Amino acid sequence: MDTMRQNLTDTIDFIQSIIKQMTRSLYMEVCVIDAHLYMLVDHAILYHIDLSNKIDPSLIVSYHNLSDDFSAIIEDNSIITTVTNKYLEIRSIELYNNKIYENNDIRSDPEFNKLINMKASDGASFYYINTNINITPFIPIFSGLPIVNKPDSVALELYDIGQHKILVHMIIYKAKLKKSYDLYYKILDVNRPMGRGYQWYD
């Protein structure tokens, strides 16, 4: 029993180390099921990473926030339902809506690199993309969104989902992990009638 508990503790430590490479947020809902990690941050930003061959696929855990307290690791069906349903919703958006932009190497743009290297004290900024179809996304970028290190790569996809909303999908390859993860969030098109700006959407 002690060996099983230690193995589980080591796995949780591994999972938490991965999360810390993906977000600096303090509030999140996390679940791991079928060796996939799903994380909903601040009710609006969704992360997904396939951990096949990294963890036991029979492991099912879910919890709020990062914690070093082992007792905080629980199997909460409400968290699993909330986070996996959000992921399925996002995947459905990708399947059934128009992709308006794709760049498999967004880090080749010096402006993007400048923005992702901002310090927390610099606040937030916007990455401008001209899609040439009367949709002009200004993608919010700030310290920790996304977390990208020098050897990592980033691909970017944008989907027009109607009602002046755009789905942002970044595929970030973490060289240290030798794994890619998905980062999703929704923004407003700045050409909407009410003027420029952005807003998170559930």
C-alpha positions in Angstrom: 0.0 0.0 0.0 2.8 2.4 0.8 4.4 1.7 -2.5 1.2 2.3 -4.4 0.7 5.6 -2.5 4.2 6.7 -3.2 3.8 5.9 -7.0 0.6 7.9 -7.0 2.2 10.8 -5.2 5.1 10.7 -7.7 2.6 10.8 -10.5 0.7 13.7 -9.0 4.0 15.6 -8.6 4.8 14.9 -12.2 1.4 16.2 -13.3 1.8 19.4 -11.2 5.2 20.0 -12.7 3.7 19.9 -16.1 0.9 22.3 -15.1 3.4 24.8 -13.9 5.0 24.8 -17.3 1.6 25.6 -18.9 0.1 28.3 -16.7 1.0 30.7 -13.9 -2.7 31.0 -12.8 -3.6 30.2 -9.2 -7.2 29.2 -10.0 -7.9 26.2 -12.1 -10.0 23.0 -12.4 -7.9 20.0 -13.4 -8.8 16.5 -14.3 -6.8 13.6 -15.6 -8.5 10.7 -17.3 -7.3 8.1 -19.9 -3.8 9.6 -19.6 -5.1 13.0 -20.9 -4.8 16.1 -18.8 -7.6 18.8 -19.1 -7.4 22.1 -17.3 -9.8 25.0 -17.2 -8.2 28.2 -16.0 -10.1 31.2 -14.7 -13.3 29.6 -16.1 -12.3 30.6 -19.6 -8.9 29.3 -20.8 -8.7 25.6 -21.7 -5.6 23.5 -21.8 -5.2 19.9 -23.0 -2.2 17.6 -23.1 -1.9 13.9 -24.0 0.3 12.2 -21.4 0.1 8.7 -23.0 3.3 6.7 -22.1 3.9 9.2 -19.3 1.4 8.2 -16.7 -0.8 5.2 -15.8 -4.0 5.4 -18.1 -6.1 4.0 -15.2 -5.4 7.0 -13.1 -8.4 9.3 -12.6 -7.9 12.5 -10.5 -9.5 15.9 -10.4 -9.0 18.9 -8.1 -9.1 22.7 -7.8 -5.8 24.7 -7.9 -2.3 23.5 -7.4 -1.5 22.1 -4.0 1.3 20.3 -2.3 -1.2 18.7 0.0 -1.9 15.1 -1.1 -5.3 15.2 0.6 -6.4 17.9 -1.9 -6.2 15.3 -4.8 -9.7 14.0 -5.2 -11.9 12.3 -7.7 -14.6 14.9 -8.2 -17.1 14.0 -10.9 -18.4 17.5 -11.2 -14.9 18.8 -12.1 -14.4 16.0 -14.6 -17.8 16.7 -16.2 -17.2 20.5 -16.4 -13.7 20.3 -17.8 -14.2 17.5 -20.3 -17.5 19.0 -21.5 -15.7 22.3 -22.2 -13.1 20.4 -24.2 -15.7 18.6 -26.2 -17.4 21.9 -26.9 -14.2 23.4 -28.2 -13.4 20.4 -30.4 -16.9 20.7 -31.9 -16.2 24.4 -32.7 -13.0 23.4 -34.5 -14.8 20.7 -36.5 -17.9 22.7 -37.6 -16.6 26.3 -38.0 -14.4 28.1 -40.5 -10.7 28.3 -39.9 -9.7 31.8 -40.8 -6.0 31.7 -40.0 -3.2 29.2 -39.6 0.5 29.6 -38.9 2.6 26.6 -38.0 5.5 28.7 -36.9 4.2 31.9 -35.3 7.5 32.3 -33.5 9.1 33.3 -36.8 7.4 36.6 -36.2 9.6 38.9 -34.1 6.6 40.8 -32.8 5.1 37.6 -31.3 8.4 36.7 -29.6 8.6 40.2 -28.2 5.1 39.9 -26.7 5.6 36.5 -25.1 8.8 37.6 -23.5 7.1 40.5 -21.6 7.5 40.7 -17.9 4.5 40.6 -15.5 5.1 44.3 -14.8 4.6 45.1 -18.5 0.9 44.2 -18.2 -1.0 42.8 -21.2 -0.7 43.6 -24.9 -2.2 42.5 -28.2 -0.9 40.5 -31.1 -2.4 41.8 -34.3 -3.3 39.5 -37.2 -4.6 40.6 -40.6 -6.7 37.7 -42.0 -7.7 39.7 -45.1 -11.4 38.7 -44.8 -12.7 41.7 -42.8 -11.8 40.0 -39.5 -9.0 41.6 -37.5 -8.1 39.6 -34.3 -6.2 41.4 -31.6 -5.1 38.4 -29.5 -4.4 39.2 -25.9 -0.9 38.2 -24.7 0.5 38.7 -21.2 3.1 37.2 -18.9 2.3 33.5 -18.6 -0.2 33.3 -21.5 1.3 31.5 -23.1 4.4 30.2 -21.2 7.0 29.7 -24.0 10.7 29.0 -23.5 13.4 29.6 -26.1 13.5 26.0 -27.6 9.7 25.7 -27.7 7.6 26.1 -30.8 4.1 27.6 -31.3 1.5 27.1 -34.0 -1.6 29.3 -34.1 -5.1 28.6 -35.5 -8.1 31.0 -35.5 -11.8 30.0 -36.1 -14.6 32.3 -36.9 -17.4 31.1 -34.6 -20.0 33.8 -35.4 -21.5 36.7 -33.4 -18.1 38.5 -33.7 -16.4 35.8 -31.7 -13.1 34.0 -32.5 -11.6 30.9 -31.1 -7.9 31.0 -30.5 -6.0 27.7 -30.6 -2.3 27.6 -29.9 -0.4 24.3 -30.2 2.7 24.7 -28.0 5.5 22.2 -28.3 7.5 22.0 -25.0 11.0 20.8 -25.9 11.7 19.8 -22.3 8.7 17.5 -22.2 8.9 16.5 -25.8 5.2 17.0 -25.8 2.7 19.4 -27.4 -0.3 20.9 -25.5 -3.4 22.7 -26.7 -4.3 26.2 -25.4 -7.8 27.5 -26.3 -9.7 30.7 -25.5 -12.3 32.9 -27.2 -12.0 36.6 -28.0 -14.1 39.3 -29.7 -13.4 40.4 -33.3 -12.3 44.1 -33.0 -14.4 44.9 -36.0 -17.6 44.3 -34.1 -20.0 47.3 -34.0 -19.2 48.3 -30.4 -15.5 49.0 -31.2 -12.2 47.6 -30.3 -11.4 45.3 -27.4 -11.6 41.8 -26.2 -13.4 39.7 -23.7 -13.2 36.1 -22.4 -16.1 33.9 -23.3 -17.3 30.7 -21.7 
